[in-house]
């Protein structure tokens, strides 16, 4: 069992694009002269194009649903309006992406609030990965957290390893310790505490940050954080920096513990995901099926920010569907601009 470590925040969001190469061919002296007369104009055009050397594009995965919560899969580039800090932006590229590699980190709360629901949580998680994890394409990791986060299974494309890791998930108090070796005993003042924000931050900044394709955190918890050193705002910001979408299975013992629905909704909605609050094992299966459908029904839009200042500031993102007020767009709320080194 490997102990998760905090690392420094990486302030890198956007990716670099390559310049467009202009090719020309001569076909006789008269054509050469025409080419020469147009040459000054051609030299100016690349400065006017949105695709420039060293320009950073912002990519935004998003889902669109109607009032019946059904996915809208036939949108075009012309249907989308995107704003950064309330200023309209020009869309550079737009496409549906249903086959990208997906990297999933499942974070499972093992505090006392989960002792009556953990067995169903594990079984539902195993069922989810059996349906979702594609061999040699998708990867998954299993992390438990209470006062600290522990890596039960590092990123792997092996369904068998993921299933075995889930089988090892236990309520920490049952073993008399928190988190694992080297952590305080059950009668310590930290016993029963939950550091969810710390776990999100650590996984976002370390485990998932460099992974290709879609990066996803699934929180299985009641959402009641009692001992994090990191604040919720910082955890969300780190997810933004690493372009991670958060989903939540908000579950626990409702008779003795509080289920923080507002907290889980905030984390998920700010990062472009969704929070679900199942009451039964069957409800959990339905929630996981919706997460799977969400990940396979995404659009990805890229735009070149009109604000080219590299100051590391936070920029808000808003998206709207033109002439269709009854549709809901889910996407991350913003990003951090690059910063001059």
C-alpha positions, 0 to 999 in steps of 0.5 A: 500500500503506497502513501499518497504524497502532496506535490507542488501545483503545476501551473500548466493548462493549455497545450501548444499547437503547431504552425500551419505550413504554407506551400506554393509552386511556380508554373511559368514566369507570369504566375511567378510574377503574380505570386511575387505581387501577392507575397506581402499579403501572404506574409501578413495573413499568418498574423491574422490567423487564429492558429499561431506559433506558441499560441495556447488553446483552451480545450473544454469537454462538455455534455448537453442534455434536454429537460428529460436529461437525454443527451443531445448528440447532433450539435454543430460548431455554429450552435455553440457560444463560448465566453471567457470572462464574459467576452465572446471567444472564437471557436477553433475546433469542435467535435464529438469525442466518444472513444478517447482513453479514460483514466479513472481514479475511484476515491472511496471513503472508509470512515465510519459513516460508510460501514453499513453501505461499503459492501454495496459500494464495492460491488457497484464499483466492481460492476461499473469497471466491468462495463467501462474499463477497456483493456489496453485503452482505459486505466483505473486506480483505487484509493481509499481515504479517511484521515489520509489517502492510500493507494490500493491499486495504482493506475492499471488497465487490468480489470482483475487488479482493479477488482482485487483492490476493491475487494481489499477495501475495508472500514479502517476502524474495523482494523483499529487504524486509520488509513494504513501503516504508520497512521494513528490508532483508532482511539487517536483524536483523528479517529473517524475523521475524513480528509476528502479535499486532501485526497482530491488535491493529492490525486489531481496534482500527482496521480492523474496530472500527466495522464492522456485522454479524459481524466476522471475522479469518482468520489464514493463518500458522504462528502462530510470533510472533517479534517482536511488541511486543504480547503474545498476551493483549493481542491477544485482549483487543482482539479481545474489545473489538471483538467479533471472531471469529478463525479460523486456517489453521495452515500453513507449512513443517513441515520447517524451521519450527514450527507453533504449534498451541497458540497458534492454538487459544488465539486462536481458541477464546478469541474463539469461532472455530476453528483448522484445520491443513491439509496439502494444498490440498484440506485448505485448501478443506475448512477454508474451507468449515467457516469459511463454514458456521460463519458461516452457522450462528450463534445470537446471544444477548443478556442484561442483566448482573446486575452493573451496575457500570461499572468497565471490568473483564473479565467471563467468559462461560460457556454451557451447553446444558441436559440435553445433555452431548454438545454443544459450544458455541463462543463468546467467553470474555468481554467488558470492561464499560463504564467511567464516563467 
